[in-house]
């Protein structure tokens, strides 16, 4: 989870563009990242796919005043507001971007091209109508920060009791090493976001990675079915809290008007 979701990058840098803090080319470059190319399809007034720079400019011209993120999973439509077709596509991708000011959302479709060992990631953002309604289950930054602290404390206690590898110093060292590698040259969020949003995003990413380490490092001492079930029960709400916090951080601009020039 330290690698930012594509919807988070598009929303954050799109918001910085709308705030006049970056140029269209800077925003597009940051959104594409290490992918080969991003295209936007279904944009009003365009017969075929267009580049990010043109798409962001067109959405701004149509009246977009901000972008927010949705990170839904089965049973948790986090950030969605309908209609059913958009929700279904967003749920399949497990992410989406919703524009404020215009009734459109964007869902990424990711594909790989090229020979093995030299794969290139290509992304097509599908523009679809959205319902202009409050998004589902999105907390404020303050709520997200409190939830993260509580969830991490409770989960760490349970995982330690079950002797799960993801709760110990080895996992912490792995997290720190991964953070150093991933964050080298990476700007958290985008220019203008408040420090609290950056703090919440970083904490949510760290919590998400700890959960991933706990899953990937086997069962540790939790060898009985009841102990494995208990571990799952401990991790599921933490994952949910981490995703809610990610959405709160990315949406700080549209929810609270907090991007600063």
Helices and strands as residue ranges (DSSP letters): H 6-18, H 24-32, E 37-41, E 50-51, H 52-62, E 66-70, H 84-93, E 96-100, E 104-113, E 120-129, H 141-161, G 165-167, H 169-183, H 195-216, H 225-250, H 252-256
